[in-house]
């Protein structure tokens, strides 16, 4: 029974990857770079994106695809910045999926203004487990980890920290009020994903957000060169 | 295809509930009260349990079942308090399950010292979506929500907030450093789960932990009266 379950899971991931590749080639055809942004609930993805929406990378037209179990709170926050935002809810027919998969993103393709954007940020459902397992057609994956979550998170959710090429360490403005040991966090991070790029950010104060903006510009530039 | 998926999910939840009832009846036979404790990653479940392990409710023998994708960091922290702790990892054969289900808890029954405890706290995997969908044989469900996660969480993860009979609002020692609007959080909470019990706690400073201890004592007492 256990083996059967593993087989089903492997088949599901294979099917997902096939659809993810189709998404990727549609994005490429429109020369749209795509970032899959992941985190635990409340780590600050939307606040970070508000900063980017207020001041996008130079010459990069930004769009956002918002993944949520229910509601459109985050999409409403971002739409206030006059950035095209598309909402994707995962709660159809069930308690709610805990992640986006390639098929869900595919179902939203028709609603995305691909001709009018250069960079699409997909804000995934807040969860440190399953989103890391499902590619959606992105060029790059980044995660936001808040210092309020404790320094042990890379060890507890290794797949997520391994799946990303960038780890944004957020809420550093709170460091002075916490016992968070940053060196220990970075040591654990290096254990599970040696050499992964990271940056220290406070989406609230704006500290370090420029580095994230530059990183996004770099992903968009890669896509332009490849196209 | 969508309908087929819904059917598979419903069948899986039915099967889960059958096993959860078997777990519950085994726990009842040993007069062990069981609390399923859930939260997002890093909300402070383990720190709260360290407080309880250091000073359990009077005349209540505590045991803990630790659910993690990988590793035994939390179990090691709690074992230091000489409380019986059993580790359950969900990463067998796959990237890792994002929740505990009844069958996983069943597989751990043989390792639990049910004769020697009155109250078992099951620390679920850090996730605000799927754990709410899977009963494991518990008497009561509680969740920990950190004020660092923002006040919108009840609206974004309504099933989790509805599934619990207690919401522990943690890290209130940080309130003065945040823009968290407690009244708004409580208003949202009341919208998704009218009248649900909540308490304000700082696991770090110990503030409010007594109320959680009393609540645990009440769950254990209910079990004793029913047995």
Interface residues (C-beta under 8 A of the other chain):
Chain A: X2 X5 X6 X9 X40 X41 X42 X68 X69 X70 X71 X73 X92 X93 X94 X95 X96 X97 X98 X125 X126 X127 X128 X129 X130 X132 X133 X146 X148 X149 X150 X152 X153 X155 X156 X157 X158 X159 X171 X174 X177 X178 X179 X204
Chain B: X2 X5 X6 X9 X40 X41 X42 X68 X69 X70 X71 X73 X92 X93 X94 X95 X96 X97 X98 X125 X126 X127 X128 X129 X130 X132 X133 X146 X148 X149 X150 X152 X153 X155 X156 X157 X158 X159 X171 X174 X177 X178 X179 X204
